[in-house]
Amino acid sequence: MKKIILSNIKTKGLEPIDYYRNPSYQKFGVSEGTSTLVAFYKELIKPVVGAKIDEKFKDFALSKVQTEQIKTIFSQKIDETIPKIDKDDFLLPNQRLQWKGEDYDLNLSLVSPNNRRIWDFFKIVTIAEECLLENKPMYLSIE
């Protein structure tokens, strides 16, 4: 497995420019070419899709229950990671996260891995919430 993508639309046939043209298209992706976290995300998603995690597929529509599980798993990861927010005096925050009634200032640079991870978890939760609210599937691709 080289890549994992979670999205609110089918990604097959879409190019990066399509996401810029239509801001309602949301996705989270992690790839071995740019990250060492593919195995980490695989383990988090495995309880939701079981043995399917070892297959390769495009745009597998998760059920409502599976989408709720994704939301729960990544919400818990945010709660676990927020106490570990990287705070350095020399780094200016460049993103504000609102989570459970609190505001958190995050610096998303490469020297702040916990902050980056929190933001990634939040993006996944946001996609899951949108799909649940609009009663549409969340899509999982594994390549």
C-alpha positions as a LaTeX table, in Angstrom:
\begin{tabular}{lrrr}
\hline
Residue & $x$ (\AA) & $y$ (\AA) & $z$ (\AA) \\
\hline
Met1 & 0.00 & 0.00 & 0.00 \\
Lys2 & 1.42 & 3.32 & $-1.07$ \\
Lys3 & $-1.46$ & 5.76 & $-0.62$ \\
Ile4 & $-4.64$ & 6.27 & 1.44 \\
Ile5 & $-7.31$ & 8.82 & 0.49 \\
Leu6 & $-10.50$ & 9.71 & 2.37 \\
Ser7 & $-12.86$ & 12.04 & 0.51 \\
Asn8 & $-16.39$ & 13.37 & 0.19 \\
Ile9 & $-16.50$ & 12.60 & $-3.55$ \\
Lys10 & $-15.28$ & 9.92 & $-5.91$ \\
Thr11 & $-11.68$ & 10.80 & $-6.75$ \\
Lys12 & $-11.23$ & 8.59 & $-9.80$ \\
Gly13 & $-10.50$ & 10.79 & $-12.80$ \\
Leu14 & $-10.03$ & 13.98 & $-10.79$ \\
Glu15 & $-6.88$ & 16.06 & $-11.00$ \\
Pro16 & $-5.52$ & 18.39 & $-8.29$ \\
Ile17 & $-6.83$ & 21.39 & $-10.22$ \\
Asp18 & $-10.38$ & 20.03 & $-9.84$ \\
Tyr19 & $-10.14$ & 20.52 & $-6.07$ \\
Tyr20 & $-9.15$ & 24.16 & $-6.52$ \\
Arg21 & $-11.99$ & 24.77 & $-8.97$ \\
Asn22 & $-14.61$ & 23.29 & $-6.66$ \\
Pro23 & $-14.04$ & 24.04 & $-2.97$ \\
Ser24 & $-16.81$ & 21.62 & $-1.96$ \\
Tyr25 & $-14.52$ & 18.74 & $-2.99$ \\
Gln26 & $-12.67$ & 17.69 & 0.15 \\
Lys27 & $-10.09$ & 14.98 & 0.61 \\
Phe28 & $-7.35$ & 13.86 & 2.92 \\
Gly29 & $-4.52$ & 11.84 & 1.46 \\
Val30 & $-1.27$ & 10.39 & 2.68 \\
Ser31 & 1.31 & 8.83 & 0.39 \\
Glu32 & 4.56 & 6.94 & 0.92 \\
Gly33 & 6.24 & 9.35 & $-1.48$ \\
Thr34 & 5.70 & 12.29 & 0.86 \\
Ser35 & 5.06 & 10.78 & 4.29 \\
Thr36 & 6.11 & 8.03 & 6.64 \\
Leu37 & 2.61 & 7.87 & 8.13 \\
Val38 & 0.83 & 5.53 & 5.70 \\
Ala39 & 1.16 & 2.56 & 8.07 \\
Phe40 & $-0.03$ & 4.75 & 10.98 \\
Tyr41 & $-3.24$ & 5.72 & 9.16 \\
Lys42 & $-3.70$ & 2.15 & 7.93 \\
Glu43 & $-3.80$ & 0.92 & 11.53 \\
Leu44 & $-6.33$ & 3.60 & 12.50 \\
Ile45 & $-8.66$ & 2.73 & 9.61 \\
Lys46 & $-8.26$ & $-1.06$ & 9.88 \\
Pro47 & $-10.97$ & $-1.54$ & 12.58 \\
Val48 & $-13.45$ & 0.14 & 10.23 \\
Val49 & $-12.82$ & $-1.88$ & 7.06 \\
Gly50 & $-11.17$ & $-5.03$ & 8.41 \\
Ala51 & $-9.21$ & $-7.19$ & 5.95 \\
Lys52 & $-10.15$ & $-4.85$ & 3.09 \\
Ile53 & $-7.38$ & $-2.56$ & 4.36 \\
Asp54 & $-4.86$ & $-4.86$ & 2.64 \\
Glu55 & $-6.55$ & $-4.60$ & $-0.77$ \\
Lys56 & $-6.11$ & $-1.95$ & $-3.44$ \\
Phe57 & $-9.25$ & $-0.12$ & $-4.56$ \\
Lys58 & $-10.58$ & 3.27 & $-5.63$ \\
Asp59 & $-13.58$ & 5.10 & $-4.21$ \\
Phe60 & $-14.98$ & 2.47 & $-1.86$ \\
Ala61 & $-18.17$ & 4.00 & $-0.42$ \\
Leu62 & $-18.15$ & 3.66 & 3.35 \\
Ser63 & $-21.48$ & 2.98 & 5.05 \\
Lys64 & $-22.99$ & 5.47 & 7.49 \\
Val65 & $-21.83$ & 3.27 & 10.38 \\
Gln66 & $-18.28$ & 3.13 & 8.97 \\
Thr67 & $-18.25$ & 6.91 & 8.48 \\
Glu68 & $-19.36$ & 7.36 & 12.10 \\
Gln69 & $-16.55$ & 5.02 & 13.17 \\
Ile70 & $-14.01$ & 7.08 & 11.20 \\
Lys71 & $-15.32$ & 10.24 & 12.85 \\
Thr72 & $-15.09$ & 8.67 & 16.33 \\
Ile73 & $-11.58$ & 7.28 & 15.83 \\
Phe74 & $-10.13$ & 10.54 & 14.55 \\
Ser75 & $-12.01$ & 12.66 & 17.11 \\
Gln76 & $-10.41$ & 10.53 & 19.83 \\
Lys77 & $-7.00$ & 11.02 & 18.21 \\
Ile78 & $-7.52$ & 14.80 & 18.30 \\
Asp79 & $-8.40$ & 14.60 & 22.00 \\
Glu80 & $-5.28$ & 12.50 & 22.69 \\
Thr81 & $-2.95$ & 14.74 & 20.69 \\
Ile82 & $-4.17$ & 18.23 & 21.70 \\
Pro83 & $-2.26$ & 18.10 & 25.03 \\
Lys84 & 0.90 & 17.56 & 22.95 \\
Ile85 & 0.52 & 20.71 & 20.81 \\
Asp86 & 3.97 & 21.92 & 19.77 \\
Lys87 & 4.51 & 25.37 & 21.23 \\
Asp88 & 7.72 & 27.14 & 20.31 \\
Asp89 & 8.28 & 30.82 & 20.93 \\
Phe90 & 9.97 & 31.29 & 17.58 \\
Leu91 & 7.13 & 29.76 & 15.54 \\
Leu92 & 4.10 & 31.86 & 14.73 \\
Pro93 & 0.77 & 30.04 & 14.54 \\
Asn94 & $-0.68$ & 29.95 & 11.05 \\
Gln95 & $-3.92$ & 28.07 & 11.64 \\
Arg96 & $-6.62$ & 28.25 & 14.30 \\
Leu97 & $-8.47$ & 25.11 & 15.28 \\
Gln98 & $-11.81$ & 25.30 & 17.05 \\
Trp99 & $-12.43$ & 22.05 & 18.88 \\
Lys100 & $-15.05$ & 21.35 & 21.54 \\
Gly101 & $-15.54$ & 25.02 & 22.34 \\
Glu102 & $-11.83$ & 25.83 & 22.63 \\
Asp103 & $-9.51$ & 27.66 & 20.22 \\
Tyr104 & $-6.05$ & 26.28 & 19.52 \\
Asp105 & $-3.35$ & 28.09 & 17.56 \\
Leu106 & $-1.34$ & 25.69 & 15.43 \\
Asn107 & 1.85 & 26.12 & 13.49 \\
Leu108 & 1.63 & 23.65 & 10.61 \\
Ser109 & 5.28 & 23.74 & 9.58 \\
Leu110 & 7.35 & 20.56 & 9.40 \\
Val111 & 8.95 & 21.34 & 12.76 \\
Ser112 & 5.55 & 20.92 & 14.46 \\
Pro113 & 4.56 & 17.30 & 13.76 \\
Asn114 & 1.90 & 17.07 & 16.48 \\
Asn115 & 0.20 & 20.21 & 15.21 \\
Arg116 & 0.23 & 18.87 & 11.65 \\
Arg117 & $-1.22$ & 15.57 & 12.81 \\
Ile118 & $-4.01$ & 17.32 & 14.77 \\
Trp119 & $-4.89$ & 19.32 & 11.66 \\
Asp120 & $-4.95$ & 16.15 & 9.53 \\
Phe121 & $-7.22$ & 14.40 & 12.06 \\
Phe122 & $-9.49$ & 17.46 & 12.05 \\
Lys123 & $-9.70$ & 17.42 & 8.26 \\
Ile124 & $-10.81$ & 13.76 & 8.32 \\
Val125 & $-13.40$ & 14.47 & 11.04 \\
Thr126 & $-14.71$ & 17.44 & 9.04 \\
Ile127 & $-15.13$ & 15.31 & 5.91 \\
Ala128 & $-16.92$ & 12.60 & 7.92 \\
Glu129 & $-19.24$ & 15.15 & 9.55 \\
Glu130 & $-20.16$ & 16.64 & 6.18 \\
Cys131 & $-20.92$ & 13.22 & 4.71 \\
Leu132 & $-23.07$ & 12.28 & 7.71 \\
Leu133 & $-24.90$ & 15.62 & 7.70 \\
Glu134 & $-25.63$ & 15.45 & 3.97 \\
Asn135 & $-26.42$ & 11.72 & 4.09 \\
Lys136 & $-23.83$ & 10.85 & 1.46 \\
Pro137 & $-21.04$ & 8.29 & 1.51 \\
Met138 & $-17.48$ & 8.97 & 2.53 \\
Tyr139 & $-15.07$ & 7.39 & 0.07 \\
Leu140 & $-11.90$ & 5.45 & 0.84 \\
Ser141 & $-9.21$ & 4.73 & $-1.73$ \\
Ile142 & $-6.17$ & 2.56 & $-1.11$ \\
Glu143 & $-3.53$ & 2.25 & $-3.79$ \\
\hline
\end{tabular}
